[in-house]
Amino acid sequence: MPPDVSVLALDSVFDASRRHALTVAPGCSIADIVTRAYPALLPAHRALLRVTIGEQEVIPAIWAQVRPKPGAQLVIRPVPQGDIMRNVLSIAVTVGALALGQFYAPALAGALGIGNSLAQGLITGTALLAGTLLVNALVPPRQDAQNKPTYAIQGFQNQLTPDAPVPLILGKIRVAPVYAATPYTQAVGDERFVVAKFLWGYAPLVIRNLRIGETPIERFADVQIETRYGLPDEPPHTLYTKQVIEEALSVELKTPAVPTGGPQIRTTASDCTGCEIDITAPGGIFAVNKDGAYQNFTVALTCRYRRSGTDAWTAGPAISITSKKASALTRTIPITFPERGRYEIELLRTTIDWDEADQAKKEVQRHGRTVWSVLRSFRPEYPIDFDKPLVTTDVRIRATGQLNGMLDALNGDVVSICPDWDADSGTWTPRETNNPASLFRHVLTGPAITYPFTVDEVAALQDWHAFCVAKGLTYNRVHNYEASVLDVLSDIAAAGRASPHDSGTAWGVVIDRALDTVTAHISPRNSWGYQGERPYVILPHAFRISFLDETNAFARAERIVPLPGHTGPVTITEKLDLPGVTSPDQVWREGKRRGYEMLYRRDTHVVNQDFEALQVSRGDRAQLSHDVLDRTMRAARVRSVSGSTVWLDDVVEMEEGGSYAIRFRRADGSSLLRTIATVPGETQSVTLTGAGDAPAAGNLAFFGPAARESFAVTVKGIEAMTDLTARLTLIDHAPEIEALVDAEIPPPWSGRAGGEAQEPAGAPLVPIIDEIQSGRLAADAATPENPFPVVVLLRANPAETLPVASFQVQHRPLGSGGAYSTTTAAAAAGAVVLPGYDRGDEVELQGRAVGTNGAAGDWTAPLTHVVAATDPDAPSPPENLSAESPAPGVIRLRVTSGPSPQTVGVQFYATYNSSLPFSSASKFREPVASGPNVPLTVDFSGHISGPYRFWAVALDSLDDPIESVPVGPVDVTVS
């Protein structure tokens, strides 16, 4: 598809900011383009316009026949008609700008937060010369003014900020929302819940990926979430519906019999309709009898209240808490007041303070220490009183077993929704966006500004939007701090390589980019008081740029961007802020762009001009010629033209072998560049070479070498002076900056800081073996495969400096002389479990540590251990085991319990197979109680037919009984 034709149409002779740009499809004639650019212009007034395509003027007589080529740039300018007309227009434009400034200033002052008198002076001056409030640089580096970052050292944290501005979220960013109201707790049974209301910012927004810390909120249990997006038809919140003022207390409740006891009084918040009292028993409420069994115990308290400043008390609800739990519990008691106000609440414990008494000789010991832990006051009003739509989220979550205190780490991914330019449809469409042009427009017309502007008061930003898309420029930031509208606009614009610009009728931007159109020609012939400055400084090796990394969950990161041309180590850095830039690649490119600016825009030029300065606006491209910059440069005027010969009113000098050119400024301000024939020596006439238009008498002429007959500069600032004069500040246009930045390929970004860490060298020290356990002491580690485990407890040497990954133990039967077996366990376990041994076996073993680098340390000195040597002696086995099946499905077992005095029962083992060993047997029913040498006969019914095999073991009286060796087997077949 062929490119469109770009059109720049100026609306004023002297106010260069009064312009508008448009694009037309190829094939349109110039007459059609003029009609589209000035639809209300009468045909008789079209003679006051001059049209140029590049450097070629197109006369009105052929407008209907000329159709610009695709991609052409066309400029339409109004032309002054005579000196009288020029003076009248100058006065009219000046007075009009003054009047506009007086009218426009108060509204803008309110938006920016400055006084009206100061605003009139500032804004009137700005409108007079169509400049800007920012005069120090075209797109100056911005400093991050945000002094309350949402990302703290420990991560994303929610904060209670009652006096802070409502957050304005622009772009796509991870946010920890502020509390919209004070969070509070609820006691439900034995569980504690947290209820919180969060404020994300001005609507509309999209909220995604809610987390608590780094964990998705879906991983938590018992969570209720309500998000309201500020839509007019949304239902109200149901989780946090009224104002709650929670006061945390720690008031011991004791009877008057205790020296520190007696009634306790606390006061509610003002103007409340009710309250809740939380009574906590930190150690539980329970009774224990002499057998260690828990029983119910009841704690009773009395409650009464009165309005503050009155004497009469009103009885509150009776408080009685019954429980047999030995762990912390909380109970909540609600109170509804007869009328709104501030109330005093009194609590008195009436149950004896058993925890303060000596209960050593009591048959039943009672415990129930109580604390007044929370006083919660309620007002029926909604917690938020704000007249603009907001996005809020209510959360109710179980804190018990999940949260470490309050819910203070909720965060999520947030995207702003605002009108975004859709190139396909040619409309501003509400949708998710982080394009600086869309966000700039949203700030001016959206809900966050005190006095929003209308769409007509915002310049067309479609061109800037396309520029940002082409360059990959975005803006992502939370504005939750105090700042003027101008500061916010400047931050957004800087991310899009632009700066805000107030034309007097609309807010727009000046984009820092390469321009082909020359707006002004400046030389000693139309300026005076030239001053040039080139600072000589020691440049840093690199910029140090801190940003929130969008590729790493918006964690704070820092990127070092070397200045162009720097090689070698970076030892000198300079901090550079790029507010709202979160892409590591964009950080790299913008850092490089600032570096190129330091290299290619080192010169600043200042000149004074008369009313001609009214033709330029900040950001325009101009051509500057001055003999101070180059001795071969000459500025002159055209005296006459004869064919290809042009006579000048000043002498120019050419040297043998040189190539020269001359640039003419036409009457309409357009630029004409022609090459000339080299004639060595001084002359006042030059001969044009090549094809092209001829200048006219009176045109301003810039003579110089062909490669630089003048310097391309950008108008950085305009300072109004007396008598319609102005001081222009110019910087080098340097179009190569944009090309070099476009060619930058950012290196891969990992977000890691510092170089690769060296792997720890060497092997760990000899570990310490604290203990070797087996038998009953190692019963918890026993398994059917390893019934007599040997547990070796190890720890790292206190002098250890290397990280230890695991412990190894080599072991073998003592005196066997055979090879060692090696068993390994993670160092975090603190123990190595050895298999393959039986009661009474003697084991020889050694241990060592293995580092995370895989290196193994030295073995400990050999140690020996006898398996289960410390266990009590097992009882003697039972005797006379027999089995029979007296009836279908019935098994009768007879046995005499063992003779050992510690015998208290018999445990049978069985297999459903007459050929399996004891190691395959399982416990058969519950143990049968008996003393020593007791004949036992037991019938067991309900068994399927088939062969069975039985064993019996004697049990001692320990809590974890020791079994004798088994007696048996005996076989029986069930019919």
ZAMARGU-4260 file (C-alpha; in steps of 0.2 Angstrom, whole numbers, plus 5000, padded with zeros to 4 digits):
<rodrens>
0) 5000/5000/5000 | 5008/5017/4995 | 5012/5029/5009 | 5000/5044/5012 | 5004/5062/5008
5) 5009/5072/5024 | 5002/5089/5025 | 5007/5103/5037 | 4995/5118/5037 | 4999/5134/5046
10) 4984/5144/5052 | 4993/5160/5056 | 5007/5171/5048 | 5016/5174/5064 | 5010/5161/5077
15) 5019/5146/5071 | 5010/5135/5085 | 4993/5138/5076 | 4995/5124/5064 | 4987/5107/5061
20) 4994/5091/5052 | 4984/5079/5041 | 4987/5065/5029 | 4978/5062/5013 | 4978/5047/5001
25) 4989/5048/4986 | 4980/5054/4970 | 4972/5070/4978 | 4975/5086/4969 | 4982/5101/4979
30) 4966/5110/4976 | 4957/5095/4986 | 4970/5096/4999 | 4968/5114/5002 | 4950/5112/5003
35) 4952/5099/5017 | 4965/5109/5026 | 4954/5125/5026 | 4936/5120/5024 | 4929/5137/5029
40) 4941/5147/5019 | 4933/5157/5005 | 4939/5155/4987 | 4944/5173/4986 | 4956/5171/5000
45) 4965/5156/4993 | 4977/5168/4985 | 4984/5172/5002 | 4991/5154/5003 | 5007/5147/4997
50) 5010/5128/4994 | 5027/5120/4993 | 5031/5102/4990 | 5049/5100/4997 | 5058/5115/4990
55) 5046/5117/4975 | 5033/5130/4976 | 5016/5126/4967 | 5007/5141/4960 | 4988/5142/4963
60) 4985/5141/4944 | 4990/5123/4943 | 4983/5117/4960 | 4969/5107/4952 | 4981/5098/4940
65) 4996/5094/4952 | 4994/5078/4962 | 5008/5075/4975 | 5017/5058/4974 | 5015/5045/4988
70) 5025/5050/5003 | 5027/5068/4998 | 5027/5081/5012 | 5017/5097/5008 | 5017/5113/5017
75) 5003/5126/5016 | 5007/5144/5023 | 4997/5160/5023 | 5007/5174/5015 | 5006/5192/5022
80) 5001/5205/5010 | 5011/5221/5012 | 5019/5230/5027 | 5003/5237/5033 | 4994/5220/5033
85) 5009/5213/5042 | 5008/5226/5056 | 4989/5223/5058 | 4991/5205/5059 | 5005/5206/5071
90) 4995/5217/5083 | 4980/5206/5081 | 4989/5190/5084 | 4998/5198/5100 | 4981/5205/5107
95) 4972/5189/5103 | 4986/5179/5112 | 4985/5190/5127 | 4966/5189/5128 | 4967/5170/5126
100) 4980/5169/5140 | 4969/5179/5152 | 4954/5168/5149 | 4964/5152/5149 | 4975/5155/5164
105) 4963/5152/5179 | 4957/5135/5173 | 4974/5129/5170 | 4980/5137/5186 | 4968/5126/5196
110) 4974/5111/5187 | 4992/5114/5191 | 4989/5120/5208 | 4997/5138/5206 | 4989/5155/5211
115) 4979/5164/5198 | 4990/5180/5198 | 5006/5169/5194 | 4997/5159/5182 | 4991/5174/5172
120) 5009/5180/5170 | 5016/5162/5166 | 5002/5157/5154 | 5000/5173/5145 | 5018/5174/5141
125) 5017/5156/5135 | 5002/5160/5124 | 5010/5176/5117 | 5024/5167/5108 | 5016/5150/5107
130) 5030/5142/5118 | 5029/5131/5133 | 5031/5131/5152 | 5046/5120/5150 | 5061/5131/5143
135) 5076/5122/5149 | 5077/5108/5136 | 5067/5101/5122 | 5064/5084/5131 | 5074/5086/5147
140) 5078/5071/5157 | 5065/5068/5171 | 5068/5065/5189 | 5058/5052/5198 | 5048/5062/5210
145) 5039/5048/5217 | 5045/5047/5235 | 5033/5033/5241 | 5037/5018/5230 | 5024/5004/5231
150) 5038/4991/5231 | 5047/4990/5248 | 5063/4981/5252 | 5053/4966/5258 | 5041/4966/5243
155) 5025/4973/5238 | 5016/4980/5254 | 4999/4988/5256 | 4999/5004/5265 | 4986/5015/5274
160) 4988/5032/5267 | 4973/5043/5272 | 4980/5060/5266 | 4988/5054/5250 | 4981/5057/5233
165) 4970/5044/5225 | 4981/5033/5214 | 4981/5036/5195 | 4987/5020/5186 | 4994/5023/5169
170) 4999/5009/5158 | 5002/4991/5163 | 5010/4989/5181 | 5010/4977/5196 | 5002/4986/5210
175) 5000/4984/5229 | 4984/4994/5232 | 4982/5005/5247 | 4970/5002/5260 | 4953/5011/5256
180) 4948/5008/5274 | 4957/5001/5290 | 4957/4982/5290 | 4950/4973/5304 | 4948/4955/5311
185) 4934/4943/5314 | 4933/4928/5326 | 4922/4914/5319 | 4923/4899/5330 | 4941/4895/5333
190) 4947/4904/5317 | 4952/4922/5314 | 4948/4931/5298 | 4954/4947/5291 | 4943/4959/5281
195) 4951/4973/5271 | 4945/4985/5258 | 4958/4990/5245 | 4959/5005/5233 | 4967/5002/5216
200) 4964/5019/5209 | 4953/5029/5197 | 4942/5019/5185 | 4942/5011/5173 | 4955/4998/5176
205) 4958/4979/5173 | 4964/4969/5188 | 4972/4952/5185 | 4983/4939/5194 | 4979/4943/5212
210) 4993/4938/5224 | 4997/4938/5242 | 5016/4941/5241 | 5022/4930/5227 | 5008/4917/5229
215) 4993/4917/5219 | 4978/4921/5230 | 4969/4905/5223 | 4982/4895/5233 | 4974/4901/5249
220) 4959/4893/5258 | 4943/4902/5264 | 4945/4918/5253 | 4931/4929/5247 | 4935/4943/5235
225) 4924/4957/5228 | 4930/4969/5215 | 4920/4984/5210 | 4926/4993/5194 | 4917/5009/5196
230) 4903/5006/5184 | 4886/5014/5187 | 4876/4998/5187 | 4887/4988/5199 | 4880/4981/5215
235) 4888/4988/5231 | 4901/4978/5241 | 4895/4965/5253 | 4910/4961/5263 | 4916/4978/5270
240) 4900/4988/5270 | 4902/5001/5284 | 4915/5010/5294 | 4925/4999/5306 | 4937/5007/5319
245) 4947/4993/5327 | 4957/4995/5342 | 4969/4982/5347 | 4970/4979/5366 | 4979/4968/5378
250) 4970/4970/5394 | 4970/4956/5407 | 4953/4952/5414 | 4954/4947/5433 | 4943/4947/5448
255) 4944/4960/5461 | 4952/4947/5472 | 4968/4948/5463 | 4979/4963/5467 | 4980/4968/5448
260) 4962/4964/5445 | 4945/4973/5445 | 4934/4981/5432 | 4942/4987/5415 | 4935/5001/5405
265) 4939/5006/5387 | 4931/5019/5376 | 4924/5017/5359 | 4926/5028/5344 | 4915/5043/5342
270) 4898/5043/5334 | 4896/5024/5333 | 4880/5014/5333 | 4888/4998/5341 | 4903/4989/5345
275) 4911/4971/5346 | 4922/4965/5361 | 4934/4951/5358 | 4939/4940/5373 | 4954/4929/5370
280) 4960/4915/5381 | 4979/4913/5375 | 4981/4896/5384 | 4963/4890/5381 | 4949/4887/5393
285) 4949/4869/5401 | 4950/4858/5416 | 4961/4842/5418 | 4957/4828/5430 | 4969/4817/5439
290) 4969/4805/5424 | 4974/4819/5412 | 4957/4819/5404 | 4951/4836/5398 | 4934/4843/5404
295) 4924/4858/5401 | 4927/4874/5411 | 4917/4890/5410 | 4923/4908/5412 | 4910/4921/5416
300) 4911/4940/5414 | 4899/4955/5417 | 4898/4969/5404 | 4890/4986/5405 | 4891/5002/5396
305) 4887/5020/5397 | 4888/5036/5385 | 4903/5045/5388 | 4900/5060/5400 | 4885/5052/5409
310) 4885/5042/5425 | 4871/5029/5422 | 4877/5012/5417 | 4867/5000/5406 | 4869/4981/5408
315) 4877/4973/5393 | 4875/4955/5387 | 4881/4941/5399 | 4897/4934/5394 | 4900/4915/5397
320) 4913/4905/5388 | 4914/4886/5390 | 4927/4875/5382 | 4939/4861/5386 | 4952/4866/5373
325) 4970/4869/5379 | 4974/4880/5364 | 4971/4899/5361 | 4953/4904/5357 | 4943/4920/5354
330) 4925/4924/5357 | 4916/4940/5350 | 4902/4949/5359 | 4892/4962/5350 | 4883/4977/5358
335) 4871/4988/5350 | 4869/5005/5357 | 4852/5014/5359 | 4859/5030/5350 | 4874/5035/5341
340) 4888/5042/5351 | 4905/5038/5361 | 4903/5025/5374 | 4913/5018/5389 | 4913/4999/5390
345) 4917/4990/5407 | 4921/4972/5408 | 4923/4962/5425 | 4928/4944/5427 | 4918/4935/5440
350) 4925/4917/5439 | 4939/4913/5451 | 4956/4916/5444 | 4962/4898/5444 | 4978/4902/5435
355) 4983/4913/5449 | 4980/4900/5462 | 4989/4884/5468 | 4980/4869/5461 | 4994/4856/5465
360) 4982/4846/5477 | 4966/4849/5467 | 4958/4833/5459 | 4953/4844/5444 | 4964/4858/5439
365) 4956/4873/5430 | 4964/4885/5417 | 4956/4900/5409 | 4966/4916/5408 | 4956/4929/5398
370) 4962/4945/5389 | 4952/4959/5382 | 4960/4959/5365 | 4950/4970/5353 | 4937/4984/5354
375) 4929/4986/5337 | 4917/5001/5334 | 4905/5003/5320 | 4897/5017/5310 | 4884/5014/5297
380) 4891/5025/5284 | 4900/5018/5269 | 4919/5019/5271 | 4923/5029/5255 | 4916/5046/5251
385) 4922/5051/5234 | 4913/5058/5220 | 4923/5050/5206 | 4922/5032/5200 | 4935/5021/5209
390) 4941/5003/5207 | 4941/4994/5224 | 4943/4976/5230 | 4936/4969/5247 | 4944/4953/5253
395) 4939/4942/5268 | 4952/4928/5271 | 4955/4916/5285 | 4971/4921/5294 | 4973/4906/5305
400) 4986/4895/5299 | 4989/4906/5283 | 4994/4924/5287 | 5007/4931/5298 | 4996/4944/5306
405) 4986/4956/5295 | 4983/4955/5276 | 4997/4967/5270 | 5004/4960/5254 | 4990/4959/5242
410) 4995/4964/5224 | 4990/4962/5206 | 4993/4966/5188 | 4983/4982/5183 | 4980/4989/5166
415) 4973/5006/5163 | 4958/5008/5151 | 4957/5024/5141 | 4954/5030/5123 | 4968/5023/5112
420) 4970/5028/5094 | 4965/5014/5082 | 4974/5017/5066 | 4962/5005/5056 | 4946/5013/5061
425) 4953/5031/5063 | 4945/5033/5080 | 4950/5034/5098 | 4944/5018/5105 | 4943/5014/5124
430) 4954/4999/5128 | 4969/4993/5137 | 4984/5003/5133 | 5001/5010/5139 | 5005/5021/5124
435) 5011/5038/5130 | 5000/5048/5118 | 4984/5039/5124 | 4989/5041/5142 | 4994/5060/5140
440) 4976/5063/5132 | 4969/5053/5147 | 4977/5063/5160 | 4970/5079/5152 | 4952/5073/5150
445) 4951/5059/5163 | 4944/5059/5181 | 4961/5063/5190 | 4962/5081/5185 | 4952/5094/5195
450) 4946/5103/5180 | 4946/5091/5165 | 4949/5098/5148 | 4938/5094/5133 | 4943/5084/5118
455) 4944/5100/5108 | 4957/5107/5121 | 4969/5093/5117 | 4979/5093/5101 | 4978/5079/5089
460) 4990/5066/5095 | 4988/5052/5082 | 5005/5056/5074 | 5013/5054/5091 | 5004/5038/5095
465) 5010/5031/5078 | 5028/5037/5083 | 5027/5028/5100 | 5021/5012/5092 | 5035/5012/5079
470) 5048/5016/5092 | 5041/5004/5105 | 5039/5017/5118 | 5027/5014/5133 | 5023/5021/5149
475) 5019/5011/5165 | 5017/5019/5182 | 5007/5022/5197 | 5005/5041/5201 | 5001/5040/5220
480) 5010/5055/5225 | 5008/5074/5225 | 5012/5082/5208 | 5006/5095/5196 | 4997/5090/5180
485) 5012/5098/5171 | 5024/5086/5180 | 5013/5071/5176 | 5012/5076/5158 | 5031/5079/5157
490) 5034/5062/5163 | 5023/5054/5151 | 5029/5064/5136 | 5047/5061/5141 | 5044/5042/5139
495) 5037/5045/5122 | 5052/5056/5117 | 5042/5072/5118 | 5038/5087/5130 | 5021/5095/5133
500) 5017/5110/5123 | 5003/5123/5126 | 4998/5131/5110 | 4986/5143/5118 | 4971/5134/5112
505) 4976/5116/5115 | 4988/5105/5124 | 4999/5094/5113 | 5017/5089/5113 | 5034/5093/5104
510) 5042/5076/5098 | 5061/5075/5097 | 5063/5067/5080 | 5072/5071/5064 | 5062/5083/5053
515) 5064/5087/5034 | 5053/5103/5034 | 5063/5119/5038 | 5053/5132/5047 | 5065/5146/5049
520) 5082/5153/5042 | 5093/5162/5055 | 5108/5172/5050 | 5116/5189/5055 | 5105/5197/5042
525) 5089/5193/5053 | 5096/5191/5070 | 5108/5199/5082 | 5117/5195/5098 | 5123/5178/5094
530) 5130/5168/5108 | 5137/5150/5108 | 5141/5138/5122 | 5149/5121/5122 | 5152/5114/5140
535) 5167/5104/5142 | 5164/5090/5155 | 5171/5073/5160 | 5158/5061/5153 | 5153/5046/5163
540) 5157/5029/5157 | 5139/5024/5158 | 5122/5028/5165 | 5115/5019/5180 | 5096/5017/5177
545) 5084/5010/5190 | 5067/5004/5185 | 5053/4991/5188 | 5057/4977/5177 | 5041/4971/5168
550) 5050/4955/5163 | 5052/4950/5181 | 5036/4954/5189 | 5040/4972/5191 | 5054/4969/5203
555) 5066/4984/5205 | 5081/4982/5194 | 5095/4992/5188 | 5103/4992/5171 | 5120/4999/5167
560) 5120/5007/5150 | 5137/5012/5143 | 5139/5028/5134 | 5141/5026/5115 | 5159/5023/5110
565) 5164/5018/5128 | 5175/5002/5129 | 5183/4994/5144 | 5178/4993/5162 | 5164/5005/5169
570) 5171/5015/5184 | 5162/5031/5182 | 5143/5031/5181 | 5129/5044/5182 | 5111/5041/5188
575) 5098/5043/5175 | 5079/5042/5179 | 5067/5036/5166 | 5050/5037/5175 | 5037/5025/5169
580) 5049/5015/5158 | 5048/4997/5163 | 5055/4988/5148 | 5073/4983/5149 | 5075/4985/5130
585) 5067/5003/5131 | 5078/5007/5146 | 5094/5002/5135 | 5088/5012/5120 | 5083/5028/5130
590) 5099/5027/5139 | 5109/5026/5123 | 5099/5040/5116 | 5104/5051/5131 | 5122/5046/5127
595) 5120/5051/5109 | 5113/5068/5114 | 5128/5071/5125 | 5139/5068/5110 | 5130/5076/5096
600) 5120/5090/5104 | 5134/5098/5114 | 5132/5115/5107 | 5119/5128/5112 | 5116/5144/5102
605) 5106/5159/5107 | 5101/5173/5095 | 5089/5188/5096 | 5076/5191/5082 | 5062/5203/5079
610) 5044/5198/5074 | 5051/5184/5063 | 5053/5174/5079 | 5034/5173/5079 | 5035/5161/5065
615) 5043/5147/5074 | 5038/5136/5088 | 5048/5125/5100 | 5053/5109/5092 | 5054/5117/5074
620) 5069/5114/5063 | 5078/5129/5057 | 5094/5132/5047 | 5107/5143/5056 | 5121/5152/5047
625) 5135/5162/5055 | 5153/5166/5051 | 5157/5163/5070 | 5153/5145/5067 | 5162/5144/5050
630) 5172/5158/5042 | 5167/5152/5025 | 5148/5155/5029 | 5141/5171/5023 | 5123/5178/5025
635) 5117/5189/5011 | 5101/5195/5001 | 5098/5192/4983 | 5099/5208/4974 | 5094/5202/4957
640) 5092/5186/4947 | 5097/5184/4928 | 5095/5166/4922 | 5106/5155/4932 | 5116/5170/4939
645) 5111/5177/4956 | 5118/5193/4962 | 5121/5195/4981 | 5122/5211/4991 | 5138/5204/5000
650) 5155/5196/4994 | 5157/5178/4996 | 5174/5169/4994 | 5177/5152/4986 | 5193/5141/4985
655) 5200/5131/4971 | 5194/5113/4972 | 5180/5117/4984 | 5161/5113/4982 | 5149/5126/4987
660) 5130/5128/4989 | 5118/5142/4993 | 5101/5141/5003 | 5088/5153/5000 | 5073/5158/5011
665) 5059/5162/5000 | 5046/5175/5004 | 5034/5162/5011 | 5047/5155/5023 | 5051/5140/5013
670) 5068/5134/5010 | 5077/5132/4993 | 5094/5123/4992 | 5105/5125/4976 | 5122/5120/4971
675) 5134/5133/4963 | 5148/5133/4951 | 5165/5135/4960 | 5174/5151/4955 | 5190/5154/4965
680) 5191/5171/4973 | 5179/5184/4980 | 5163/5188/4971 | 5145/5195/4973 | 5138/5184/4959
685) 5136/5165/4959 | 5130/5153/4945 | 5117/5140/4950 | 5120/5122/4944 | 5108/5108/4941
690) 5089/5109/4940 | 5078/5118/4952 | 5069/5134/4955 | 5077/5151/4955 | 5076/5163/4970
695) 5068/5180/4969 | 5076/5197/4973 | 5075/5200/4992 | 5077/5182/4997 | 5089/5178/5011
700) 5104/5168/5006 | 5115/5157/5016 | 5132/5153/5007 | 5144/5140/5012 | 5153/5123/5008
705) 5141/5111/5000 | 5140/5099/5015 | 5136/5113/5027 | 5131/5129/5019 | 5121/5131/5036
710) 5118/5121/5052 | 5102/5111/5055 | 5096/5116/5073 | 5081/5114/5083 | 5072/5128/5092
715) 5073/5123/5110 | 5066/5138/5119 | 5058/5155/5115 | 5060/5169/5127 | 5049/5185/5124
720) 5057/5202/5125 | 5051/5219/5122 | 5044/5226/5106 | 5039/5209/5099 | 5057/5203/5099
725) 5062/5186/5106 | 5077/5177/5111 | 5079/5160/5103 | 5088/5145/5111 | 5094/5133/5098
730) 5102/5116/5099 | 5109/5105/5085 | 5096/5095/5076 | 5107/5080/5074 | 5095/5069/5064
735) 5108/5055/5066 | 5103/5052/5084 | 5086/5045/5079 | 5094/5033/5066 | 5108/5027/5079
740) 5095/5023/5092 | 5084/5014/5079 | 5099/5004/5075 | 5103/4999/5093 | 5101/4981/5097
745) 5099/4979/5116 | 5110/4965/5123 | 5100/4950/5131 | 5094/4955/5149 | 5093/4943/5163
750) 5090/4955/5177 | 5104/4947/5187 | 5115/4958/5197 | 5134/4956/5198 | 5145/4943/5190
755) 5144/4924/5191 | 5147/4918/5209 | 5162/4907/5211 | 5158/4889/5216 | 5164/4885/5234
760) 5181/4876/5233 | 5187/4863/5245 | 5178/4849/5255 | 5168/4851/5271 | 5175/4848/5288
765) 5172/4832/5297 | 5154/4832/5304 | 5149/4829/5322 | 5139/4813/5326 | 5128/4818/5341
770) 5120/4801/5344 | 5116/4784/5337 | 5098/4777/5341 | 5090/4760/5338 | 5077/4749/5345
775) 5063/4758/5355 | 5072/4775/5353 | 5071/4773/5334 | 5054/4766/5333 | 5047/4780/5323
780) 5059/4776/5309 | 5054/4758/5308 | 5046/4751/5293 | 5040/4733/5288 | 5056/4732/5277
785) 5067/4739/5291 | 5060/4734/5308 | 5076/4738/5317 | 5083/4754/5310 | 5099/4762/5316
790) 5097/4781/5316 | 5114/4791/5316 | 5111/4809/5321 | 5124/4821/5313 | 5127/4840/5311
795) 5139/4851/5302 | 5155/4856/5311 | 5153/4873/5320 | 5168/4879/5310 | 5160/4874/5294
800) 5160/4888/5280 | 5155/4878/5265 | 5137/4874/5262 | 5134/4855/5266 | 5122/4846/5254
805) 5121/4829/5262 | 5128/4817/5275 | 5135/4799/5271 | 5137/4785/5283 | 5147/4769/5279
810) 5143/4754/5290 | 5146/4735/5292 | 5143/4722/5305 | 5157/4723/5318 | 5171/4712/5315
815) 5165/4706/5298 | 5180/4713/5289 | 5169/4715/5274 | 5165/4729/5263 | 5156/4744/5269
820) 5138/4749/5264 | 5135/4768/5262 | 5119/4776/5266 | 5116/4795/5261 | 5103/4807/5267
825) 5100/4826/5265 | 5109/4837/5277 | 5093/4846/5281 | 5086/4829/5288 | 5100/4829/5301
830) 5100/4810/5302 | 5105/4795/5292 | 5094/4779/5294 | 5104/4763/5292 | 5095/4747/5286
835) 5099/4728/5287 | 5101/4725/5305 | 5092/4715/5319 | 5091/4717/5338 | 5107/4713/5346
840) 5118/4716/5330 | 5134/4725/5333 | 5138/4739/5320 | 5154/4748/5315 | 5151/4765/5306
845) 5159/4782/5301 | 5151/4798/5294 | 5156/4812/5283 | 5149/4828/5275 | 5147/4831/5256
850) 5147/4849/5250 | 5135/4857/5237 | 5150/4856/5225 | 5150/4837/5226 | 5166/4836/5236
855) 5166/4824/5251 | 5175/4828/5267 | 5185/4816/5278 | 5177/4802/5288 | 5174/4803/5307
860) 5183/4791/5318 | 5175/4774/5318 | 5161/4771/5331 | 5152/4755/5336 | 5134/4752/5341
865) 5123/4737/5347 | 5106/4737/5340 | 5092/4740/5353 | 5105/4737/5367 | 5096/4750/5378
870) 5078/4742/5376 | 5070/4733/5391 | 5071/4713/5390 | 5057/4706/5380 | 5045/4694/5390
875) 5046/4675/5388 | 5036/4668/5373 | 5019/4660/5376 | 5017/4641/5376 | 5006/4627/5369
880) 4999/4636/5354 | 4986/4626/5344 | 4972/4630/5332 | 4956/4622/5325 | 4940/4626/5316
885) 4926/4619/5326 | 4912/4626/5314 | 4912/4634/5297 | 4920/4652/5297 | 4926/4649/5315
890) 4944/4649/5321 | 4948/4643/5339 | 4965/4647/5346 | 4972/4640/5362 | 4988/4646/5370
895) 4996/4648/5388 | 5003/4666/5391 | 5022/4667/5394 | 5029/4665/5412 | 5038/4682/5413
900) 5030/4693/5427 | 5029/4708/5415 | 5017/4699/5403 | 5000/4707/5402 | 4994/4700/5385
905) 4995/4690/5370 | 4995/4696/5352 | 4991/4683/5338 | 4999/4685/5320 | 4992/4676/5305
910) 4994/4673/5286 | 4981/4667/5274 | 4993/4654/5268 | 5000/4639/5276 | 5017/4641/5269
915) 5022/4659/5272 | 5035/4664/5286 | 5032/4675/5301 | 5039/4690/5292 | 5024/4690/5280
920) 5012/4689/5295 | 5000/4703/5301 | 4992/4706/5317 | 4977/4696/5320 | 4963/4705/5329
925) 4966/4715/5345 | 4978/4708/5359 | 4970/4697/5372 | 4973/4703/5390 | 4981/4691/5402
930) 4994/4689/5416 | 5008/4677/5416 | 5005/4658/5414 | 4986/4660/5410 | 4978/4647/5398
935) 4968/4656/5385 | 4955/4649/5373 | 4948/4662/5360 | 4935/4659/5346 | 4935/4671/5331
940) 4921/4670/5318 | 4917/4677/5301 | 4932/4670/5292 | 4932/4664/5274 | 4936/4646/5270
945) 4954/4642/5267 | 4971/4638/5275 | 4978/4649/5289 | 4994/4650/5299 | 4996/4657/5316
950) 5009/4663/5328 | 5008/4671/5346 | 5019/4683/5355 | 5019/4689/5373 | 5017/4708/5377
955) 5024/4718/5392 | 5016/4732/5401 | 5025/4747/5393 | 5015/4760/5384 | 5023/4754/5368
960) 5024/4735/5372 | 5039/4725/5368 | 5035/4708/5360 | 5043/4692/5364 | 5049/4681/5350
965) 5035/4672/5342 | 5029/4654/5346 | 5022/4644/5331 | 5017/4642/5318 | 5002/4631/5319
970) 4991/4628/5303 | 4972/4627/5302 | 4960/4625/5287 | 4943/4634/5289 | 4928/4625/5281
</rodrens>
